[in-house]
Amino acid sequence: MKTIALLGSTGSIGTQCLDIIRENSSDFRVSALTCGRNINLLSKQIEEFKPQVAVTEREEDAAALQKIHRNTEFFWGKEGLIAAASCQCDMVVNGLMGMRGLEPTYHAIKAGRDIALANKETLVAGGQVIMKAAKEAGIRLLPVDSEHSAIFQSLEGNRDRKIRRILLTASGGPFRGFTREQLENVTLEQALKHPNWSMGKKITVDSATMMNKGLEVIEARWLFDVDVDKIEILVHPQSILHSAVEFEDKSIIGQMGVPDMRIPISFAMSYPQRLENPRDGVDFFGSASQLTFQKPDPEVFRCIKIAYDASRAGGTYPVVMNAANEILVELFLEKKIKFIDIQNNLERIMDAHKASYDPDLECILETDRRTRMETLQTAMKQGEL
């Protein structure tokens, strides 16, 4: 039986992870659960899965839950996340949103835990540090994102084959085919209506701006040790081919499946085995009878170009891009800036950045902190707050 520490148990990834554990109770046991402020759901999860450790964002919430669940040890805040990531378990599933996933991942690696990683920002901001630590610790870092899981699966049995390019698929989001002028009038409600996937608000907005794909390009660069210019984005509206790898003989191997995150989550959790899936698969004579592919337009969706440029520049450029994007998306979700302001402000911030190269964890965290503050100031100066 594999023991799982689940970071972000009340979010989209976390709840689907628990679906899999519930359906395969003889294969998995939960050792730790963490959440932000959704303590009502966390309390129900603790009652069902009985973890040894649970973590909340606020101390008062941890104290309140401790009175109800006396057999579970409670922690809170950043130190709580690190404690959960370092607890006794076989695997840490990191379903946290944003930059707060970086430090727990690092400490989980140092504790010798295998990691199922759904937190893009860990590798976007800290790729060099994290991959070095993982190699030194000899742990498995298994991707949960559907695209990176597909690439990982396509490389199974082909680890020594030379890669010509990685084909990273994208649904195109809700604004596929829009012009830059049309993006000027996008509303929050429109941005949150993803055509294929059910995700949290932040990642749904990232999908709409296509920054999500930019983050995935950088993540793939680190996971698979491939030059960023060998990673090509394919807009694939049906979301059936989840990504593919082309080898030097021009053969292409890809992974297909319905757009259901429980498939890559279960693959990462059970690797090297596969779990039985009780849900419907691909219908090649129905919804998957026609598969289409298009080129993305980086002149309309500028976040794609920003991400490639940041990866090529290296150093702290990806850190700044990620931190600024998180703040700008938050401002958009609060209806304090327009949709188009996300990419416009990102370009200004990236142009102004003076990079540090070969940053350590402390430098990454300080750059992230400073960028968030400066991003708010930039938005204010532009008259958007």
N, C-alpha and C positions, 0 to 999 in steps of 0.2 A: 504494500500500500504506500502510495506517495503522499507525503504531507506538503500542504500548500500554504504559504503566507501570501495573502491577497491584499495588495495595496490599491485602495480605491474601490472597495467592495460595493458601494452604493451607486457607482456610475454605470455607464453603458457597458463597458468591458467587464466590470466587476460582477454585475448581475448576470450577464451571460456566462461568465466563468462559473458562477454558482449553479446555473442551470445544468452545466455539464457535470459538475461534482454531484449534484442531486441525482442525476440520471445514472451516475457511475459510482455510487456510494461505496462499492466494494474495492474500488481502485484508488480513491482519494480521501484524504481527511484534511480538514482545515485547521491550521495551527494559529493563524493570525488574520484578523480583519481590520481594515482601517477605513475611515470616512472623514469627510469634512464636517458638515453641520447637519447632515440628514440622519440624526440620531434615532428617529423613530424606526426607520428602515434598518439601521444598524442593529438596533435592539432586537428586532425580529430575526435578523440573520444570526445573531449570537444565540438566540433561543434555539434555532434550528440546527446550527452547525457546531456550536459549543467550542469555540476556539480557546486556546490557552491565553492568548493576548488579543486585546482590542485597543484601537487608537482613535481619538477624536481630535478635531482641530483645537477645541477650547478645553481648558482645565475643568471648568464648571460642568461641562457635558460629561467628561470622563467620571467626575465625582458622582454625578447623578446616576449614571448607568452602573457604576460600581455597587451601588446600594441594591440594584435589581439583580445583577448577574455576579454573584459572589464567588463563583468558581473561575471567573475570567480576570486576568490581571490587566488593568487599564493604564494607558499612557496618553499623552497629548502632544500636539504641536510637532515641530520638526524633529525633536529628539525622540518623540514617540514613533514617527515614521521610520527613523533609523533603527530603533529598537525592534520594531516589527520586521524590518528587512533583514536584521541580523539574528532573529530568533532561530531556535532549532527547527529546521524544516528541510525538505528535499529540494524545494523550488520556491522562488519568489516570483509571483505574477505581478508585474508592475503595470497597473491600469490607471495610474495617476495622470492628471492633466497638467501640462505645462512644465515649467522649469523645476518645480518642487520634486519632480521625479528623479532628478540627477543625483543628489546626495544619497538617498536611500539605495539607488542602484549601485553606487560606488561602494557603500558599506556592505551591501549584500555580497558583492564580489569579494571584498576583503574577508568576509566571513566564510567564503568558500561555497556559496549557494549558487546553484544553477538558476538562470533567470529567463522567464518568458516575458519579453519586453514589448509593451504596447505604447510606451511613452517615447514618442519621437524625439522630444527635446533632449533626452539623455544623450543621444548620439549627435544631434545637430549642434548642440553647444559644447559637449564634452567628448566627442568621438575619439580623439587621440588619447585622452586620459583613460577613458573607459575601456577601449579596446586593448590598450597596453596592460591595464590592470587585469582584464579577463584572461589574457594570454599568460600572464605571470601566475595567476591563480589556477589556471587549468580548468576553468568552469565553462559550461555551455551557455551561450547567449543565443536564445532562440527567438526569432521574430514572431510577433503576433499580428502585426498589420497584414491584411490580406495580400497586398502586393509583395511584401518582403518574404512572407511565408511561401508565396508562389515561386519566387526566385530561389529561395532555399530548397524547395522541393525539386525545382528544375535542375539544380546543381547536384542533387543526390546521385551518386554514381559517376559524376563528371567533375570531381574536384580538381583533377589534374589536367583537365581540358582547357585550352586557351579560349578565353571569352572574347568574342568580337564586339558584342554590345549587349546591354541589358535593356529589355523593352518593358518599361514601367507604365502600366495602364492607368487611365484616369477616366472617371465617368463624364467629366466635363462640368459637373455641378449643374445648378439650376439655370445658369446663364450661358450655357454653351451656344455659340453662334452670335452672341451679343457684340455690338460695336462698343468702342470706348465711350461714345456719346450716350449709348443706352445705359451703361453702367452708372452714369451720373444720377439717374433717377431710381436706382434700386432701393427698395425698402427693406427694413429688417425682416418683416414677415416673409417677403419673397426669398431672402437669403437663407432663411431657416427651413425652407421646403426642399430638402434634397430629394432628387427623383428616385434614388435606388436604395440608399443606406439609411439606417436608423442610428444616429450618433448624438453625442452631446452638442450643446450649442456652439462651443468654441470651435470644435473640429468641423462642424457643419459650415460655419462662416469661412473657415480656412479652405474648405472644399469649394465654396462659392468664389473666393478670390483666386483659387488655385495655388495659394501658398501651401496648402496641405501637400500638394504634389512637389512643390519646391523643397519642403522639409523632407519628404520621402526620398528625393534624389540624394540629398546629403546623407541621410540615414543609410541608404543603399551603398553609397561610396565607402562608408566605414564598415558596414557589416560584411561586405563582399570584397573589400580591398580592390576596388575598380576605379580607375580614373573617371572623374565626373563627366568628362566628355564622351565616355563610352556608355552613358546612360541616356536613353531616349524616351521621351514621354509620348505615349499613344493615347489619344482620346478614344475611348471605347464605351459608348453610351449604355450598352446592355449589361456591363459589369459581369460578364461570364468568364472571359479570360482575365485572370487576375494579375498576370505578368508572365514574362517569358525570358529565355536566355538564348541568344544566337551565338553559336560557336564559330570557329574560324573556317570550317567547311561550309558555312551558311545554313547548317541545320539549326532549326529552332525548336526548343523544347519549352512547353508552357504548362501551366496548371489551370484547370477550369473548374468552376463550381457555381452554385447559386450565390447571390450576394447575401451571405449570412456569416457574421463574424464568429459564430460558434464553431465553424469549421476550422479556421486557422488557430483559434484559441485552443480547441481540443487537440489539434496536431502538436502544438507547442507543449501542452501539458503532458501529453502521453508519449511524446517522442522517446525512442524510435518506433514505438508501436502506433497503431491507429485505432480509434474508438469507433464503434458502430454508431451511425447517425440515423435516428429514427425519423428525420424529416425528409421531405421531398427533395430530389436532386434535379439536375438539369434536364429540361424537356426540349430535346433537339427538334421535335416536330411541332413545338408550340412557341413559347416565348423566346427560345434560343435558336429558332430556325434561320434567323438572319443576324449575322454578327458584322458590325461595321467599325471602321477605324478612321480617325482623322488626325491631322496635325493640330496641336494647340497653337494659339496665336499669342506669342509673348509680348507683342506690341499692344494688345488689348489687356491681357492678364499679365501685368508687369511683374507680379510677384514671382513668376517663373524665372524671368531673367535675373531678378534680384538674387534669387537663391543660387542659381548657377554661378553668378559673379562672386557671391560671398564664398562659395565653396572653393572656387579657383583661387581667390585671394587668400583664404585660409586664416590662420591666427584667430583673432577675436571677432572677425567679421561675421561668422555665423552666429556667434553669441549675441552680438548686437542686433542682428536681423531678427533672431528669435524673440529676444526680450522686447524689442520695439513692437513687433507684431502682436505679442500677447497683450500689451497695453492698448494698442490701437483697436484690436478686436473687442476688448472689454469696453472701450469708449463707444464703439459702434453698437454693441449690445445694450448699452445704456442710452442709446439714441443721442449721444453728444457729438458725434461726427457722422459724416455721410460714408456710404460704402466705398466710394472712390477715394476718400481721404485716407484709407488704409494704405493703399499702394503709393499714393502721392507722398505721404509723410515718410513712408519707409525709404523712398528714394532719397529724400532730403537727408535723413538721418544717416544712411549708409554713405552718402557722399561726404559727409562731415566727419566720419569716424577716422581716428588715427589708431591703427591696429597695434596690438602686442602680438608677437609671434611665439609659438611654442609655449602657450600658457599652461600653468598648472591649475589644479582645482580651485585654489584660493583666488587666483587671477580671474578665472572664469566667473566665479560667484560675485566678485567685486564688479567686474564689467557688467554683468547682468543687473546688479543693483543700481549702478550709476546710469545705465541706459534707460531703465524704467523711469527714473526721475527726469532725465533729459527728454524723454519722449513726451511726457506730460507737458513740459515746458515748451517744446516745439509746437505741440498742438495748440497751446494757449496763444503763442505768438502768431500763429496763422489765423487766429480769431475763431477757432472752432470750438472753444470751451468758454 
